[in-house]
Amino acid sequence: MAATLLKTSLLCVDFHPRNLLGVTCDGHGSVLITCKGVVKLFNVLDCRELRSWTTKSWNPFTAPAVCDPSSNKIVAVTNNSTLSKWNQDEDDVDKVKRIVFETSILQLLVCGDTVYVVFTSGQVENLNTALESRKKAKPGFLGEEESLSYVQIVKDAGLIVMLVKDKNRSHKLCVLQLQETVSSYCHSYSLSLENAHLTGVCALSSSKLITLWSTGRLHIFDLQNEHLEKPPGRQLAMETSIVTSKNTKILELSQSHIAIVGLDKGDEGGLLVLWDIKFAMVTSSRKLKMYQNPPLAWVSSEGIIVAEGGSLALIQYRVQESNLATMFGAKISEAKEFPSEVCHSWAKIKGIAHQDIVPKEATETICFNKNKELCQIIQELNKGSLSESILVADVVNRLIEKKRLLLLNETVTTFCDIPESCLIDVLDFYMHCKDMEFEGLCEYPHLQMEFEPMEEDADKIVCPFSAAKAHFINRVLKEPFTNAQLLIYLPRISFDHSLILIQYLNYLIVTGEAEVCPAEEVTVPTLYQVSTWLSLLLDTNYHQLVMTSQVNIHRLLLSCFTQVTNVLKFLEGVVDMEPLVDRIVKAKSLSKHTHTSAVYSLEHLSVV
């Protein structure tokens, strides 16, 4: 299987992209998120903040903080030329010892167990050497009008790769040998391409340099065999899905895979593209809500971290070494426009050209739990396939053409592994149908159509559908799906219909119709399913929702936020009560210690 992007989750919120300096790994499954006024230590696995350290406004952080592997201490740069180092249990970092350097510091890099200090002059020193010679100037090799735009250590090759930019915005590639102190380069190359400017660069651990140019050309250069070719090296491929004239960010996922973050050609937002450089092809992509210029993205052990407006998103990925079988299989399937699992082995019947006739036994296997009318439609399709996930798309299209609502509902209920595209097509068709078209088709449970919230000045919550139509829509919302796949097809639903769906999902949460663990016979989607659909709809329509000036939409979004927050607080309160309930159930004696910091104590319990 080729490399692919997996689920997206929210990692951190409440910061401005202009204040974000960078994200670095601490080597223990956590990351350091550095803004100008604060450094936060986050556990990536459970998206939880572990510690944070703030600094005064007149003493801001100016480079991403790192964790020193040898001492497990945090190392940070403030006011460009001051270095601070503190333990993770330190509370006030403004009181720790500060070391002031004569030369400004550009950034800190971690390689193995060593922290390296990169000075703006181009000189690089390991942390211990830099501290010992802090009072000395760091001359480096850069000219007066030159600056560093990219620095990366290639550990296995023992190299430091630097990109130097002059006043004319032309670039020079400098390669240095990694030592305790590095003040001069061993090789220097002009990095340019005719009628193009550089928009992205990444030095890989395999000693290859990947460059992306404004014309869309992706080049690869071997840093250890520079005598065989000149930078930027041979052309690898053409990037066609992002706007390559804008700044991009290239990240190394493995020696054979990279990720490129840039401006989406087809949208106002960003786009994350996963490339297999061995076969020079895109294996996966993911739309982003916002495009930052330059893009803010980093790689951690748990996934790709991308700045999305005022939040950080974690996009997990799976990288597997590609081979000819997986690549050709994907290409053949795409070219023939049918999945590779389709069966074409049935014998041809004379007189019926190019038609595969499914044996009776196989037909009965497909239709065993479906009514007679639905089975007849399946047989009319005369498809040479045994997989329901393949057959269902044609069934859904035929039923939508015939406007057979009841059969569509049965198809959603009885078919296994329904593709996300089919779920969206059925849901969109339901949205176009009027409430009266669903009346009398089947029995459906009672639904509370109106709800008066207890909060003051809160609007009355009204179900936007009739009970019958809501019953049909619920069957779609309950079906299993993959977030990434559903996001691809959700734009098929218009913005107006998406707003109505958001209103309905909010209604299910407010009225309590959506339960955490409902009984098996309940046809209403669970609270988890409702919240997931709500999140994906908000994600898909992000730009329209942000730019709208309609008060009713603002009030709807505020209601969603309020109700989700209330549910979250309630569930957190239930979790907090778990130790006490466990003691009561097991008839244990109460602890004499009072938990003053908790929302309740073991001596006194208040239930609101």
matplotlib code that plots the C-alpha trace (Angstrom):
import matplotlib.pyplot as plt

x = [0.0, 1.3, 1.9, -1.2, -2.5, -4.7, -7.0, -6.7, -7.1, -6.8, -3.6, -3.5, -5.6, -5.6, -2.5, -1.9, 0.1, 2.3, 3.5, 4.2, 8.0, 8.1, 7.5, 10.2, 10.2, 11.5, 12.3, 9.7, 6.5, 5.9, 6.5, 7.6, 5.4, 7.2, 5.4, 6.9, 5.6, 5.3, 6.8, 4.3, 5.1, 2.4, 1.8, 0.9, -0.7, -3.6, -3.3, -2.8, -0.7, 1.9, 3.7, 4.1, 6.6, 5.9, 8.2, 7.8, 6.9, 10.2, 12.1, 10.4, 11.4, 13.0, 13.7, 12.0, 12.9, 14.5, 15.0, 18.6, 18.7, 21.7, 20.2, 16.4, 16.5, 14.7, 17.0, 15.5, 16.7, 15.3, 16.0, 18.0, 21.3, 20.4, 20.3, 18.3, 18.3, 16.0, 14.6, 11.1, 9.8, 10.9, 8.1, 9.6, 12.0, 12.6, 14.6, 16.9, 20.4, 20.8, 23.9, 24.3, 26.3, 28.1, 26.5, 22.8, 21.4, 19.3, 18.1, 18.8, 19.2, 19.2, 21.2, 21.5, 22.3, 23.8, 22.3, 23.9, 23.6, 23.3, 24.5, 23.3, 26.8, 26.7, 28.9, 27.6, 28.8, 27.6, 26.0, 28.8, 31.4, 29.2, 28.7, 32.4, 33.2, 30.1, 32.1, 33.8, 32.4, 31.2, 32.5, 31.1, 31.3, 28.3, 28.8, 27.1, 24.1, 23.7, 21.4, 20.5, 17.1, 17.4, 19.6, 19.5, 21.8, 22.2, 23.3, 24.4, 26.5, 27.9, 26.9, 25.2, 23.2, 22.6, 20.8, 22.2, 20.1, 21.5, 19.9, 18.9, 17.0, 19.3, 20.3, 23.6, 23.8, 26.5, 27.6, 29.6, 31.2, 29.6, 32.1, 32.1, 32.7, 31.9, 32.8, 33.4, 31.9, 33.6, 31.4, 29.4, 27.0, 24.8, 21.2, 19.1, 16.8, 16.1, 12.9, 12.0, 12.6, 12.9, 9.8, 10.6, 13.7, 14.4, 17.6, 16.9, 18.6, 19.7, 21.9, 19.5, 18.4, 14.8, 13.9, 10.6, 10.5, 7.9, 7.3, 6.2, 9.4, 10.6, 14.3, 16.6, 20.3, 22.8, 24.9, 27.6, 28.0, 28.1, 30.8, 28.3, 25.8, 25.2, 22.4, 19.5, 20.1, 17.8, 14.1, 12.1, 8.5, 6.0, 3.9, 0.5, -1.9, -0.5, 0.4, 4.1, 4.7, 3.9, 6.1, 5.9, 7.2, 8.8, 9.0, 10.8, 8.6, 11.1, 14.0, 11.5, 8.6, 8.1, 5.2, 4.6, 2.4, 1.3, -1.6, -4.4, -4.9, -8.6, -9.4, -8.5, -7.1, -4.0, -3.1, -0.9, 0.5, 2.4, 5.0, 6.7, 10.1, 11.2, 8.4, 7.9, 4.2, 1.6, 0.2, -2.2, -3.4, -5.4, -7.1, -6.3, -8.6, -6.0, -2.8, -0.1, 2.7, 5.2, 3.5, 3.9, 4.3, 6.6, 7.0, 6.7, 6.9, 3.1, 2.3, 2.5, 1.7, 0.2, -1.0, -4.7, -5.6, -5.3, -4.9, -2.4, -3.7, -2.1, -2.4, -1.3, 0.3, 1.5, 4.6, 5.3, 8.0, 6.4, 7.1, 6.1, 3.1, 1.4, 2.2, 1.1, -1.9, -3.1, -2.5, -4.2, -7.3, -7.4, -7.0, -9.8, -12.1, -13.0, -11.5, -9.1, -11.3, -13.9, -14.4, -14.4, -14.0, -17.6, -18.2, -19.5, -23.0, -23.3, -25.3, -24.6, -21.4, -19.0, -21.4, -20.4, -23.3, -23.2, -24.1, -27.3, -25.5, -23.5, -26.7, -28.4, -25.4, -25.7, -29.5, -30.1, -31.1, -32.9, -36.5, -37.7, -37.9, -34.4, -33.1, -34.7, -33.0, -29.6, -30.2, -31.2, -27.8, -26.1, -22.8, -19.9, -19.0, -19.6, -18.5, -21.4, -19.1, -18.7, -22.3, -23.9, -22.8, -24.7, -27.7, -27.8, -27.6, -30.4, -32.6, -31.9, -32.9, -36.2, -36.7, -37.3, -36.9, -37.9, -35.5, -32.7, -33.3, -33.2, -30.0, -28.3, -29.5, -28.7, -25.6, -22.1, -19.2, -21.0, -18.5, -18.5, -19.4, -22.7, -23.5, -23.1, -25.2, -28.0, -27.9, -27.8, -30.8, -32.7, -32.0, -33.5, -36.7, -39.7, -40.9, -44.2, -42.4, -41.3, -44.7, -46.3, -43.4, -42.6, -43.0, -40.6, -40.1, -41.5, -39.3, -39.5, -39.8, -39.1, -37.0, -36.7, -33.1, -32.8, -30.2, -31.4, -31.8, -31.3, -33.3, -35.9, -34.3, -36.5, -36.0, -35.6, -37.0, -40.2, -40.0, -40.2, -37.5, -35.3, -35.7, -34.3, -31.4, -30.5, -29.9, -27.3, -25.6, -25.3, -23.3, -19.6, -17.2, -13.6, -13.1, -10.6, -12.8, -15.9, -14.2, -13.5, -17.2, -18.8, -18.5, -21.1, -23.7, -24.5, -23.8, -27.5, -28.1, -25.0, -26.4, -29.6, -27.7, -25.6, -28.8, -30.2, -27.0, -27.1, -30.8, -29.8, -27.2, -29.3, -32.4, -30.4, -31.7, -28.1, -26.9, -23.4, -24.3, -27.8, -29.6, -29.1, -32.7, -32.2, -32.1, -30.7, -26.9, -24.7, -23.3, -19.9, -21.3, -23.2, -20.2, -18.0, -20.5, -20.8, -17.0, -16.6, -19.4, -17.8, -14.5, -15.8, -17.7, -15.1, -14.5, -18.2, -18.9, -16.0, -16.9, -20.7, -22.4, -25.7, -26.7, -28.8, -25.7, -23.6, -26.3, -26.4, -22.6, -22.7, -25.4, -23.3, -20.2, -22.3, -23.9, -20.7, -18.9, -21.7, -21.6, -17.8, -18.0, -20.6, -18.6, -15.5, -17.5, -18.7, -15.1, -14.0, -16.8, -15.5, -13.2, -16.0, -18.6, -16.1, -15.6, -19.4, -20.0, -17.2, -18.3, -14.8, -14.1, -13.7, -10.3, -9.4, -7.5, -9.5, -8.9, -9.1, -8.2, -10.9, -14.4, -15.6, -14.2, -14.7, -16.3, -18.8, -20.4, -22.6, -24.6, -25.9]
y = [0.0, 3.5, 6.2, 8.1, 10.8, 9.6, 11.4, 15.1, 16.2, 19.5, 19.9, 23.5, 26.6, 30.3, 31.9, 34.2, 32.8, 35.9, 35.1, 31.5, 30.8, 27.1, 23.5, 21.1, 17.6, 16.7, 13.1, 11.7, 11.9, 15.6, 18.8, 22.3, 25.0, 28.4, 31.7, 35.2, 35.2, 31.6, 28.1, 25.2, 21.6, 19.4, 15.7, 14.8, 11.5, 12.9, 16.6, 17.8, 20.7, 19.5, 22.7, 26.3, 29.0, 32.7, 35.6, 39.4, 41.4, 43.2, 39.9, 37.9, 34.5, 35.0, 31.4, 28.0, 26.5, 23.0, 20.2, 19.4, 15.5, 15.3, 17.1, 17.1, 20.9, 23.5, 25.8, 29.0, 32.3, 35.7, 39.2, 37.5, 37.3, 35.9, 32.2, 30.7, 27.2, 25.7, 22.5, 21.4, 22.0, 25.6, 28.1, 31.5, 31.5, 35.2, 34.4, 31.7, 32.6, 34.3, 34.2, 37.1, 36.7, 39.3, 37.9, 37.4, 33.8, 32.7, 29.3, 26.2, 22.7, 19.3, 16.5, 13.2, 14.2, 17.6, 21.1, 23.3, 27.1, 28.8, 32.4, 35.0, 35.3, 31.8, 30.3, 27.1, 25.8, 23.1, 24.4, 23.7, 25.3, 28.4, 28.9, 28.7, 31.3, 33.5, 36.7, 36.3, 37.5, 34.8, 36.1, 33.3, 33.6, 35.7, 39.1, 42.3, 42.0, 38.2, 36.3, 32.7, 31.6, 27.8, 25.7, 21.9, 19.2, 16.0, 13.7, 10.6, 12.5, 14.8, 17.9, 21.2, 22.6, 26.3, 28.5, 32.1, 34.9, 38.3, 41.7, 40.7, 37.7, 35.3, 32.1, 30.4, 26.8, 26.3, 22.8, 22.7, 19.8, 19.2, 19.9, 21.4, 24.8, 25.6, 29.0, 28.4, 26.3, 23.5, 23.9, 26.7, 26.6, 29.1, 27.9, 29.2, 28.1, 30.0, 32.1, 30.8, 31.6, 29.3, 28.7, 25.6, 23.6, 20.5, 18.7, 15.0, 12.5, 10.6, 13.6, 14.7, 18.3, 18.8, 22.2, 23.5, 26.4, 28.9, 27.1, 24.0, 22.0, 19.8, 19.1, 16.7, 17.2, 14.7, 16.6, 13.8, 13.5, 17.2, 16.5, 14.6, 17.4, 21.0, 22.3, 22.2, 18.8, 16.7, 17.4, 15.0, 15.9, 18.8, 19.9, 20.8, 20.9, 23.9, 27.5, 27.1, 30.8, 31.3, 30.2, 26.5, 24.3, 20.9, 18.3, 15.0, 12.1, 9.4, 8.9, 8.2, 10.5, 14.2, 16.5, 19.9, 22.5, 25.4, 27.4, 25.2, 26.0, 25.3, 27.0, 29.9, 27.6, 25.5, 22.1, 19.3, 17.0, 13.8, 12.8, 9.5, 10.8, 7.3, 7.0, 10.8, 10.8, 12.1, 9.4, 11.5, 15.0, 17.0, 20.3, 22.9, 25.7, 28.4, 29.2, 31.0, 32.8, 31.3, 28.0, 27.0, 23.2, 20.7, 17.0, 15.1, 11.4, 11.3, 13.2, 16.5, 19.7, 22.5, 26.0, 26.4, 30.0, 30.3, 26.6, 23.8, 20.7, 17.2, 15.2, 11.6, 9.7, 6.3, 5.8, 2.5, 1.7, 1.7, -0.9, -1.4, -3.6, -1.0, 1.9, 0.2, -1.3, 2.2, 3.6, 0.8, 1.1, 4.8, 4.5, 1.9, 3.8, 0.7, -0.7, -3.5, -5.8, -6.1, -9.7, -10.4, -14.1, -15.2, -17.1, -15.1, -16.0, -16.3, -13.4, -11.0, -9.1, -7.8, -8.7, -10.7, -12.8, -13.4, -16.9, -17.5, -18.5, -15.3, -13.2, -14.8, -14.0, -10.3, -10.2, -12.5, -9.7, -7.4, -7.1, -8.4, -4.9, -4.0, -7.4, -6.8, -3.5, -5.1, -7.8, -5.2, -3.6, -6.9, -6.0, -8.5, -7.8, -9.5, -6.7, -4.7, -1.7, -1.6, -2.5, 0.0, 3.1, 2.0, 1.0, 4.4, 6.3, 4.2, 4.7, 8.5, 8.6, 6.9, 8.9, 5.8, 7.1, 3.9, 1.7, 4.2, 3.9, 0.1, 0.3, 2.4, 0.0, -3.3, -2.8, -3.2, -0.9, 2.0, 4.4, 7.9, 9.3, 7.3, 8.6, 12.1, 11.5, 10.0, 12.8, 15.5, 13.9, 13.8, 17.5, 18.4, 16.4, 18.1, 17.0, 15.7, 13.3, 11.2, 11.0, 7.6, 5.7, 3.9, 4.0, 6.3, 7.1, 10.2, 13.3, 16.4, 19.1, 22.2, 22.8, 25.8, 26.1, 27.0, 29.8, 33.4, 35.1, 31.7, 31.1, 28.3, 25.2, 23.9, 20.8, 21.9, 18.6, 16.7, 13.6, 11.4, 13.1, 13.3, 9.5, 9.0, 11.4, 9.7, 6.4, 8.1, 9.9, 6.5, 4.8, 4.3, 6.5, 7.7, 11.5, 12.0, 10.4, 12.1, 15.5, 14.9, 14.6, 17.0, 20.0, 18.3, 19.6, 23.2, 25.8, 26.4, 22.7, 22.5, 25.2, 23.3, 20.1, 22.1, 23.4, 19.8, 18.4, 21.2, 20.3, 16.7, 17.8, 20.4, 18.2, 15.2, 13.0, 12.1, 9.9, 8.8, 5.1, 4.5, 1.2, -0.9, -0.2, 3.6, 5.0, 8.4, 8.8, 8.8, 11.9, 11.0, 10.6, 13.9, 15.8, 14.4, 15.3, 18.8, 19.2, 18.1, 20.3, 23.3, 22.4, 22.1, 25.4, 27.3, 30.2, 31.0, 30.8, 33.1, 35.7, 35.8, 38.8, 37.1, 37.4, 34.2, 32.2, 33.8, 32.9, 29.3, 29.0, 30.5, 28.0, 25.1, 26.4, 26.8, 23.4, 21.5, 23.3, 22.4, 18.8, 18.8, 20.2, 17.7, 14.7, 16.1, 16.4, 12.8, 11.6, 13.6, 11.9, 8.4, 7.9, 8.7, 6.5, 3.7, 3.9, 3.9, 0.9, -1.1, 0.1, 1.4, 3.9, 7.5, 9.0, 11.5, 13.6, 16.5, 17.2, 21.0, 21.5, 19.1, 20.1, 18.1, 16.6, 13.2, 14.8, 17.0, 16.4, 18.9, 17.8, 20.6]
z = [0.0, -0.9, 1.7, 2.8, 5.1, 7.9, 10.4, 11.4, 15.1, 16.9, 18.9, 20.3, 20.0, 21.1, 19.4, 16.5, 13.6, 13.6, 17.1, 16.4, 16.1, 15.6, 16.9, 17.9, 19.3, 22.8, 21.9, 24.4, 22.3, 23.2, 21.3, 22.3, 20.8, 20.9, 20.5, 21.2, 24.7, 25.8, 25.3, 25.7, 26.2, 24.6, 24.7, 21.1, 21.8, 23.9, 22.7, 26.3, 27.5, 30.1, 31.0, 29.8, 30.5, 29.8, 29.5, 29.8, 26.7, 26.8, 26.8, 24.0, 22.6, 19.2, 18.0, 18.6, 21.9, 22.0, 24.5, 25.3, 25.1, 27.3, 30.3, 29.4, 29.9, 27.8, 25.8, 24.4, 22.7, 23.9, 22.4, 19.6, 21.5, 24.9, 25.7, 28.6, 29.9, 32.6, 34.1, 33.1, 36.7, 36.6, 37.2, 36.4, 33.4, 33.7, 36.9, 35.3, 34.4, 31.0, 28.7, 26.4, 23.1, 21.0, 17.9, 17.3, 17.3, 14.3, 15.6, 17.7, 16.1, 17.7, 16.2, 18.2, 21.8, 20.9, 20.6, 18.0, 18.0, 14.6, 14.6, 12.0, 10.8, 9.5, 12.3, 14.0, 17.4, 19.7, 22.8, 25.2, 23.0, 22.4, 26.2, 26.8, 24.1, 24.6, 25.0, 21.6, 18.3, 15.9, 12.5, 10.3, 6.5, 5.5, 3.8, 5.0, 2.7, 3.0, 5.4, 6.1, 4.8, 5.6, 7.8, 8.2, 9.6, 7.7, 10.5, 8.7, 6.2, 8.9, 6.9, 7.5, 4.6, 4.4, 2.0, 1.8, 0.3, -0.8, -1.3, -4.9, -3.5, -5.3, -3.4, -2.8, -1.5, 1.1, 2.5, 5.7, 7.6, 11.0, 13.8, 17.3, 15.6, 12.0, 10.6, 6.9, 4.2, 2.2, -0.9, -2.3, -5.3, -7.1, -6.8, -9.6, -12.5, -15.7, -15.5, -12.1, -8.4, -5.5, -3.3, -1.3, -0.1, 2.0, 2.8, 3.3, 5.6, 2.4, 1.5, -1.2, -1.7, -2.8, -4.4, -5.7, -8.2, -9.2, -12.5, -10.6, -11.3, -8.5, -8.6, -6.7, -6.1, -4.6, -2.0, -1.8, -5.6, -6.5, -9.1, -11.2, -11.6, -10.8, -8.5, -8.5, -10.0, -12.2, -12.6, -10.5, -11.4, -11.9, -8.9, -10.4, -7.4, -5.5, -6.5, -6.8, -7.3, -3.6, -0.7, 0.2, 3.0, 2.2, 5.0, 5.1, 6.2, 5.2, 2.8, 0.0, 0.9, 1.4, 2.2, 0.6, 2.1, -0.1, -1.5, -3.1, -6.8, -6.6, -3.3, -1.1, 1.6, 1.8, 0.6, 2.0, -0.7, 0.1, -2.6, -3.2, -4.6, -5.6, -8.2, -8.6, -7.9, -5.4, -3.1, -0.9, -0.3, 2.3, 2.1, 4.8, 5.9, 5.8, 3.9, 5.8, 3.9, 4.5, 5.5, 9.1, 9.3, 11.1, 11.4, 14.7, 15.6, 15.6, 12.4, 10.6, 12.6, 10.5, 11.6, 10.8, 11.6, 15.3, 16.0, 15.3, 13.6, 13.8, 10.6, 11.1, 8.2, 7.2, 5.2, 3.6, 1.1, -2.4, -5.0, -8.6, -7.7, -5.5, -7.9, -11.1, -9.4, -8.3, -11.8, -13.6, -11.3, -11.9, -15.7, -16.1, -13.7, -11.6, -8.4, -8.7, -6.6, -9.4, -10.5, -14.2, -14.2, -14.9, -18.2, -21.1, -22.4, -26.1, -27.7, -24.9, -25.9, -23.2, -20.3, -17.3, -16.0, -12.2, -11.3, -9.4, -6.2, -6.2, -6.8, -3.9, -1.7, -2.6, -2.2, 0.7, 3.2, 0.7, -0.4, -3.7, -5.4, -4.4, -5.6, -9.0, -9.4, -8.5, -11.1, -13.7, -13.3, -14.4, -12.9, -12.8, -9.2, -5.9, -3.6, -2.1, -1.7, -5.5, -6.4, -4.0, -6.0, -9.1, -7.0, -5.3, -8.6, -10.0, -7.0, -7.0, -10.7, -9.8, -6.6, -4.5, -1.0, 0.9, -1.2, -0.7, 3.1, 2.9, 0.8, 3.4, 6.1, 4.5, 2.3, 3.9, 3.6, 1.8, 0.2, 1.6, -1.8, -1.8, 1.7, 0.6, -2.6, -0.6, 2.0, -0.6, -2.4, 0.9, 1.5, -1.9, -1.1, 0.7, 4.1, 2.8, 0.4, 3.4, 5.2, 5.3, 3.9, 7.1, 10.9, 12.7, 16.4, 18.1, 17.9, 20.1, 17.5, 19.7, 22.8, 25.1, 26.5, 30.1, 29.4, 29.4, 26.0, 24.3, 21.1, 20.8, 19.2, 16.4, 14.4, 10.7, 9.4, 9.9, 12.1, 9.0, 7.1, 10.2, 10.5, 6.9, 7.5, 10.8, 9.0, 6.8, 9.7, 11.6, 8.9, 9.5, 7.5, 7.4, 8.1, 5.4, 2.7, 3.8, 3.6, -0.1, -1.0, 1.5, -0.8, -3.0, -0.5, -1.0, 1.6, 2.3, 2.9, 5.0, 7.3, 7.7, 8.6, 11.1, 12.6, 12.8, 14.4, 16.9, 17.6, 18.3, 20.8, 22.6, 23.0, 24.1, 21.2, 20.5, 23.4, 24.3, 24.4, 23.0, 22.9, 19.7, 18.5, 18.6, 15.1, 16.1, 15.6, 18.7, 20.3, 18.8, 15.3, 15.6, 16.8, 14.1, 11.3, 12.8, 12.9, 9.3, 8.1, 9.8, 8.4, 4.8, 4.9, 7.0, 4.6, 4.0, 7.7, 8.6, 5.8, 6.3, 7.8, 8.4, 12.1, 12.1, 11.0, 13.8, 16.3, 15.0, 15.4, 18.8, 19.8, 18.5, 20.5, 23.7, 23.5, 22.7, 25.5, 28.0, 26.9, 27.3, 30.8, 31.8, 30.5, 32.2, 35.5, 35.1, 34.7, 37.8, 39.8, 38.8, 41.8, 44.3, 42.5, 42.3, 46.1, 46.7, 44.5, 46.1, 49.6, 50.4, 53.2, 52.2, 52.1, 54.9, 52.4, 50.9, 47.2, 47.4, 43.8, 42.4, 41.4, 44.4, 47.6, 49.1, 52.1, 50.3, 46.9, 45.1, 42.1, 40.0]

ax = plt.figure().add_subplot(projection="3d")
ax.plot(x, y, z, "-o")
ax.set_aspect("equal")
plt.show()
